[in-house]
Amino acid sequence: MKFIHSADIHLDSPFKGLRKAPDQVWQLIHDSTYRAFSNLVTTAIKENVDFVLIVGDLFDQVQHSIRADLFVNEQFERLNQKQIPVYLSYGNHDYLNDNTEIINYPKNVHVFSSNPQKEQLTLKDGTTVSIIGFSYDKQAVKEDIVAEFPARDQADFEIGTVHGSLDSLNAPEANYAPFSKTELLNLHYDYWALGHIHKRQVLNEDPAIIYSGNLQGRHKNEPGTKGFYLVSSEGEKLIPKFKEASVINWQKLTIEVTAADTFDEIVKTILHHIEILLDKQPNFIDVKIKNVQTLSGAVLTRIKDGSLLEVVQQKLLKNSQSWVYEITPVPAQELSNLSALDSGFWEQSRKKIFTEENVTQIAGKLLNYSFITEALNEKSQDTQLQDLAETLLLENGGREEQNDEDTKD
């Protein structure tokens, strides 16, 4: 037996923060989730899998575009022509609604209802398989749906699918169809295909309890290679193997500058580091520049006003498939090294200001948007805010010392 476990494809993802990118870059970004899903289908056909699992959030929104609907039907029909069944759950992004009821999928597609449902199939070699799953019928399913899953039956393999999160997870995501690892193990299924958490991870090896992660990273907080699991039977065990599907990778690049570096030299350094990445697919890169407080005021100004980013982007457009979408100055000097700044006061202020309560209060109604909530929940976002604040303090502190020296002369 062989099958694919996938989740969180997010077709029609808006990529809102990148709409200002040039047309050729924007098109690559916008098409990435579509191409990643096409890669999955191609692998399914090439590997001649017995079925495909899609565990929630096939679409990014409830109101999906005509393009997305037509594309999904085309891909499902490719599988239908090869007699490969698809078992589809809707998640918190694309939950069951009037829209989903009018979509006419090919006959090989089985959509789970809002209650736990068991689908059974017999493979060509006589192997019997039971697949249990459910779809969201509203944006936030907060009940423990796994508690309603049936006990193991007499099938050769029993597979559970859940779009949800561990109840022990200390994050907003834990509000979605929470379950415990013990709860899953007690059902004695052979494999648990999980969705909702975009970071790929194995919660248990035997039996496998796995988040496949999303199929394509959509922003800087979803870095690295993305894809799905190809699961094969070896005797009575199911062995998962990760397969890449993403067509662009989000990466971080850190360079360190010195006081002697000119603007042009920094541009060349960034382009050189991008060139030696030598990846076979496009990279979308967040560049961090360390030790910026040593640079001249003129160079630092051109970094902060966006000039450096614009020059690098223009050069990449000519002869590179990679794209730098952000350049951020990062301090590499200890705050205590600046006599003009009370580092103790900064440390106390930092702890008081960069708190979850303060960020939540300032964000206010913006937290109603899931992509903002997800971004603010990332630790890297808090670190970036603190880095920017430290850079400003170091810069102003350094200039104050410079002014004092000038006065003495």
ChimeraX attribute file (.defattr): number of C-alpha atoms within 10 A of each C-alpha:
attribute: neighborCount
match mode: 1-to-1
recipient: residues
	/A:1	19
	/A:2	18
	/A:3	23
	/A:4	27
	/A:5	28
	/A:6	27
	/A:7	31
	/A:8	29
	/A:9	27
	/A:10	23
	/A:11	28
	/A:12	21
	/A:13	18
	/A:14	14
	/A:15	13
	/A:16	9
	/A:17	9
	/A:18	14
	/A:19	14
	/A:20	10
	/A:21	14
	/A:22	12
	/A:23	10
	/A:24	9
	/A:25	18
	/A:26	15
	/A:27	12
	/A:28	15
	/A:29	24
	/A:30	18
	/A:31	14
	/A:32	23
	/A:33	28
	/A:34	23
	/A:35	19
	/A:36	24
	/A:37	26
	/A:38	19
	/A:39	18
	/A:40	25
	/A:41	19
	/A:42	16
	/A:43	17
	/A:44	22
	/A:45	16
	/A:46	9
	/A:47	13
	/A:48	16
	/A:49	21
	/A:50	21
	/A:51	21
	/A:52	22
	/A:53	22
	/A:54	25
	/A:55	30
	/A:56	30
	/A:57	27
	/A:58	27
	/A:59	25
	/A:60	19
	/A:61	18
	/A:62	19
	/A:63	14
	/A:64	16
	/A:65	13
	/A:66	9
	/A:67	10
	/A:68	15
	/A:69	17
	/A:70	13
	/A:71	16
	/A:72	19
	/A:73	17
	/A:74	15
	/A:75	17
	/A:76	21
	/A:77	18
	/A:78	18
	/A:79	24
	/A:80	17
	/A:81	11
	/A:82	14
	/A:83	16
	/A:84	20
	/A:85	21
	/A:86	22
	/A:87	20
	/A:88	24
	/A:89	28
	/A:90	30
	/A:91	34
	/A:92	24
	/A:93	22
	/A:94	25
	/A:95	25
	/A:96	22
	/A:97	14
	/A:98	10
	/A:99	12
	/A:100	17
	/A:101	8
	/A:102	8
	/A:103	11
	/A:104	10
	/A:105	17
	/A:106	18
	/A:107	12
	/A:108	18
	/A:109	20
	/A:110	15
	/A:111	20
	/A:112	21
	/A:113	16
	/A:114	18
	/A:115	14
	/A:116	19
	/A:117	17
	/A:118	16
	/A:119	14
	/A:120	13
	/A:121	15
	/A:122	13
	/A:123	12
	/A:124	9
	/A:125	7
	/A:126	9
	/A:127	12
	/A:128	16
	/A:129	18
	/A:130	19
	/A:131	20
	/A:132	21
	/A:133	28
	/A:134	26
	/A:135	27
	/A:136	26
	/A:137	17
	/A:138	16
	/A:139	14
	/A:140	15
	/A:141	20
	/A:142	13
	/A:143	12
	/A:144	17
	/A:145	20
	/A:146	22
	/A:147	14
	/A:148	10
	/A:149	18
	/A:150	13
	/A:151	11
	/A:152	15
	/A:153	12
	/A:154	10
	/A:155	15
	/A:156	13
	/A:157	20
	/A:158	22
	/A:159	19
	/A:160	24
	/A:161	27
	/A:162	26
	/A:163	29
	/A:164	28
	/A:165	24
	/A:166	18
	/A:167	17
	/A:168	11
	/A:169	13
	/A:170	9
	/A:171	12
	/A:172	12
	/A:173	19
	/A:174	18
	/A:175	19
	/A:176	23
	/A:177	23
	/A:178	22
	/A:179	22
	/A:180	15
	/A:181	14
	/A:182	8
	/A:183	11
	/A:184	18
	/A:185	17
	/A:186	10
	/A:187	16
	/A:188	15
	/A:189	21
	/A:190	19
	/A:191	26
	/A:192	23
	/A:193	23
	/A:194	29
	/A:195	29
	/A:196	25
	/A:197	19
	/A:198	19
	/A:199	17
	/A:200	20
	/A:201	13
	/A:202	12
	/A:203	15
	/A:204	13
	/A:205	12
	/A:206	12
	/A:207	17
	/A:208	19
	/A:209	22
	/A:210	21
	/A:211	28
	/A:212	28
	/A:213	25
	/A:214	29
	/A:215	32
	/A:216	31
	/A:217	27
	/A:218	20
	/A:219	18
	/A:220	18
	/A:221	18
	/A:222	18
	/A:223	19
	/A:224	16
	/A:225	19
	/A:226	24
	/A:227	27
	/A:228	28
	/A:229	24
	/A:230	22
	/A:231	19
	/A:232	17
	/A:233	13
	/A:234	10
	/A:235	8
	/A:236	9
	/A:237	15
	/A:238	21
	/A:239	18
	/A:240	20
	/A:241	12
	/A:242	15
	/A:243	18
	/A:244	16
	/A:245	24
	/A:246	24
	/A:247	25
	/A:248	27
	/A:249	23
	/A:250	23
	/A:251	18
	/A:252	17
	/A:253	15
	/A:254	16
	/A:255	15
	/A:256	16
	/A:257	19
	/A:258	14
	/A:259	12
	/A:260	10
	/A:261	16
	/A:262	14
	/A:263	17
	/A:264	11
	/A:265	12
	/A:266	20
	/A:267	16
	/A:268	12
	/A:269	15
	/A:270	18
	/A:271	17
	/A:272	11
	/A:273	13
	/A:274	20
	/A:275	14
	/A:276	8
	/A:277	11
	/A:278	10
	/A:279	13
	/A:280	9
	/A:281	12
	/A:282	18
	/A:283	23
	/A:284	22
	/A:285	20
	/A:286	18
	/A:287	21
	/A:288	20
	/A:289	20
	/A:290	19
	/A:291	18
	/A:292	25
	/A:293	26
	/A:294	19
	/A:295	18
	/A:296	15
	/A:297	13
	/A:298	10
	/A:299	18
	/A:300	17
	/A:301	13
	/A:302	13
	/A:303	20
	/A:304	13
	/A:305	10
	/A:306	13
	/A:307	14
	/A:308	20
	/A:309	19
	/A:310	16
	/A:311	12
	/A:312	19
	/A:313	20
	/A:314	13
	/A:315	13
	/A:316	17
	/A:317	14
	/A:318	8
	/A:319	8
	/A:320	14
	/A:321	17
	/A:322	22
	/A:323	21
	/A:324	23
	/A:325	19
	/A:326	17
	/A:327	20
	/A:328	20
	/A:329	24
	/A:330	24
	/A:331	25
	/A:332	18
	/A:333	16
	/A:334	10
	/A:335	20
	/A:336	13
	/A:337	12
	/A:338	17
	/A:339	12
	/A:340	16
	/A:341	17
	/A:342	13
	/A:343	15
	/A:344	11
	/A:345	9
	/A:346	15
	/A:347	11
	/A:348	10
	/A:349	11
	/A:350	14
	/A:351	9
	/A:352	12
	/A:353	12
	/A:354	14
	/A:355	12
	/A:356	12
	/A:357	11
	/A:358	12
	/A:359	13
	/A:360	14
	/A:361	11
	/A:362	10
	/A:363	14
	/A:364	10
	/A:365	9
	/A:366	12
	/A:367	16
	/A:368	10
	/A:369	9
	/A:370	12
	/A:371	14
	/A:372	12
	/A:373	16
	/A:374	14
	/A:375	17
	/A:376	17
	/A:377	15
	/A:378	11
	/A:379	10
	/A:380	13
	/A:381	13
	/A:382	16
	/A:383	12
	/A:384	15
	/A:385	11
	/A:386	17
	/A:387	17
	/A:388	15
	/A:389	15
	/A:390	22
	/A:391	22
	/A:392	16
	/A:393	19
	/A:394	25
	/A:395	19
	/A:396	15
	/A:397	19
	/A:398	19
	/A:399	15
	/A:400	16
	/A:401	14
	/A:402	11
	/A:403	11
	/A:404	11
	/A:405	10
	/A:406	9
	/A:407	8
	/A:408	6
	/A:409	5
